[in-house]
Amino acid sequence: MPVLMRRPFGGRVSEELGARSIANGDAVPRHDLLPFAQAAAATTFLPHCRNAKCKSGWMKLWRSRQAPILEGMWACSAACMQELVQTAVLREMSERSAQNVVHKHRVPLGLVLLSRGWITQEQLKCALEAQKKAGSGRLGEWLIKQKAVGEDQITRALGAQWNCPVLSSDSYDPAAMAAMFPRLLMDSLNVIPLRLAGRHLLYVAFEERVDRCLVLAVERMLGLKVEAGVLPASEFRRRQGEILRASFPKTRLLEAMNMRGLVHAFTGMMEENKPVQAKIVRVHDYFWLRLWRNSLLAEDSKAVPGIPDLEDMVCALAAAD
Ligand SMILES: [Zn+2]
C-alpha cells in the first residue's frame, strides 16, 4: 500500500514522480486517479519502494531513479529491485495450474479418427505397427503416408482432440508476429503467433499439441486474449520456417544453475536496461523476462510494441532447487 507522506520537498519532484507513476500503467495507485488539484493538496502521496523489506525510507526519493519498473512496481535501489524480481520468480515457480492443464488426458488421435469413421480398425493397427517398428513419426504422419486419410482430416481430428479451431494462415505477417514471444518458444514448443484480431485477440497456431501453459503465459505477458488453434502440418511448417527467419526482439538466452542465479541475471538485466515496464512469466522450465523501453507503448499494454522497443531474456533452470 502507498505510504502517506508529508510533502518533504517542492512541487516539481512530486509532479515528476506522479507523472511517472501514471505513465507506467497497470499498477497505478488509487490516489493517482484523483484530480490533480486534489492530489496536490496539503499532503501528497508519493510512489514508494515496493520492496516490502525496504528500509531506506523516503530519502531515496531524492535519487534520480525512475526506472526500472517491474510489473508496475518501482524499487529505490538495485537491492530492492532484486527482492521484487525474486518475489516474481517465486510466484512463477509455485504456479502449478498451467502445468496441470497441459497434462490433462486427451482422447487419442486414433480414437477420434475411428469415431468419425475416417479410418478403419485395420488402418489404425497398420499405422501403429509401422510407427512402432520405425520408432519415430507421429501417428497422423503414418496414416497419411499409408493413404488412410488426408492431411485435412488429421488437422480436423487434432482440432477435435484439443477442442480448438482449425486456423487459416492467409495474410500472415511474420515480421510483425516476431514481436509476440521469443523464437526459442516458437521453435521448442512448435507454436507460432498467427495474427492479431483487432487490438485484443491474438491467434496462435500449434502443429500437433496445444500447449495451454504457453497460451496462459503469453496472455499474461502481452495483456491480450490468446486463442489457440491448429494448422495443417505442412502449412504450419512453412509458416514456422518463415517466422524463424524473421527479425526478433533482441533476446538473451541463458541457463542458471539455481534460482539465485536466475534472480541475479534478471535483476542485472533490469538494472542495465532500465525498462519502463517489464514482466516475468514462466513457460514450463523457461523463465521469460520481457522489457519495454518505450513509455508510450508501455502505457497501453494492449498495444503491440515494435521490435526495437522490446528486449527478452529467457532463462532455463539447470536443476530444480
Ligand atoms: Zn527500497
Residues whose N, C-alpha, C, O or C-beta is under 5 A from the ligand:
A	BS01	ZN	C49 N51 C54 S56 A75 C76 S77 C80
